[in-house]
Amino acid sequence: MDKLRDVARALPSSRFSQRLSWGFTLIVAFYVLWCIGTNRHFEWHVVYQWFNEKTVLNGLAMTLGLTVVAMIIGTILGLLLAIGPMSNNRLLSGLSGFYI
């Protein structure tokens, strides 16, 4: 059983297999994009029309703005919760320790 967990003798994957898997993935991705791009039933002019619609652009701007605000708030709260247990303030240390 211990021989199965011996990671000291583990061999890294070969470069050939990594390159082969990357090549396969890129070929499949290119094929999917090619099928979508050349599909005559997709009606790209309708997609272009809707992506340039004022309400869609306003919604995109609102979504990106909310994403940035949420990332900033999440980063600040995450830093406070990560540093909180190291604080000398018992209330801050206790609350952050309780949450974590």
C-alpha positions as CSV (number, residue, x, y, z in Angstrom):
1,M,0.0,0.0,0.0
2,D,2.9,2.4,0.8
3,K,4.4,1.7,-2.6
4,L,1.3,3.2,-4.3
5,R,1.7,6.5,-2.4
6,D,5.4,6.9,-3.1
7,V,5.5,10.2,-5.0
8,A,9.3,10.4,-4.9
9,R,9.4,7.9,-7.8
10,A,6.6,9.5,-9.8
11,L,7.5,10.4,-13.4
12,P,6.4,13.7,-14.9
13,S,4.3,13.6,-18.0
14,S,6.3,13.7,-21.2
15,R,6.5,16.9,-23.3
16,F,5.2,14.9,-26.3
17,S,2.0,14.0,-24.6
18,Q,1.5,17.6,-23.4
19,R,2.0,19.0,-26.9
20,L,-0.2,16.3,-28.3
21,S,-3.1,17.2,-25.9
22,W,-2.6,20.9,-26.6
23,G,-2.7,20.3,-30.3
24,F,-5.8,18.2,-30.1
25,T,-7.5,20.8,-27.9
26,L,-6.6,23.7,-30.3
27,I,-7.8,21.7,-33.3
28,V,-11.2,20.9,-31.7
29,A,-11.6,24.6,-30.6
30,F,-10.7,25.8,-34.1
31,Y,-13.2,23.4,-35.6
32,V,-16.0,24.5,-33.2
33,L,-15.3,28.2,-33.9
34,W,-15.2,27.5,-37.7
35,C,-18.6,25.7,-37.5
36,I,-20.2,28.5,-35.6
37,G,-18.6,31.2,-37.8
38,T,-19.5,29.6,-41.1
39,N,-23.0,28.5,-40.2
40,R,-25.4,30.3,-42.5
41,H,-28.3,29.7,-40.1
42,F,-26.7,31.7,-37.3
43,E,-27.7,35.0,-38.8
44,W,-24.7,37.1,-37.8
45,H,-26.4,40.4,-38.9
46,V,-29.0,39.8,-36.2
47,V,-26.2,39.2,-33.6
48,Y,-24.5,42.4,-34.7
49,Q,-27.8,44.3,-34.5
50,W,-28.5,43.2,-31.0
51,F,-25.0,43.7,-29.7
52,N,-25.2,47.3,-30.8
53,E,-28.6,47.9,-29.2
54,K,-28.4,50.7,-26.6
55,T,-30.1,48.7,-23.9
56,V,-27.7,45.8,-24.3
57,L,-24.7,48.1,-24.2
58,N,-26.1,49.8,-21.1
59,G,-26.6,46.4,-19.4
60,L,-23.0,45.4,-20.3
61,A,-21.7,48.6,-18.8
62,M,-23.7,48.1,-15.6
63,T,-22.6,44.5,-15.4
64,L,-18.9,45.4,-15.8
65,G,-19.2,48.2,-13.3
66,L,-20.9,45.9,-10.7
67,T,-18.2,43.3,-11.3
68,V,-15.5,45.8,-10.5
69,V,-17.2,47.1,-7.4
70,A,-17.8,43.5,-6.2
71,M,-14.2,42.6,-6.8
72,I,-13.0,45.6,-4.8
73,I,-15.3,44.9,-1.9
74,G,-14.5,41.2,-1.9
75,T,-10.7,41.9,-1.9
76,I,-11.0,44.4,1.0
77,L,-13.2,42.0,3.0
78,G,-11.0,39.1,2.3
79,L,-7.9,41.0,3.4
80,L,-9.6,42.1,6.6
81,L,-10.7,38.5,7.3
82,A,-7.3,37.1,6.6
83,I,-5.5,39.7,8.8
84,G,-8.1,39.7,11.5
85,P,-7.0,36.7,13.5
86,M,-3.5,38.2,13.9
87,S,-5.0,41.4,15.4
88,N,-4.6,42.3,19.0
89,N,-8.2,43.5,19.1
90,R,-10.2,40.7,20.6
91,L,-13.4,41.6,18.9
92,L,-11.9,41.8,15.4
93,S,-9.9,38.6,16.0
94,G,-12.9,36.7,17.4
95,L,-15.3,37.8,14.6
96,S,-12.9,37.0,11.8
97,G,-11.9,33.7,13.5
98,F,-15.6,32.8,13.9
99,Y,-16.3,33.6,10.3
100,I,-13.3,31.7,9.0
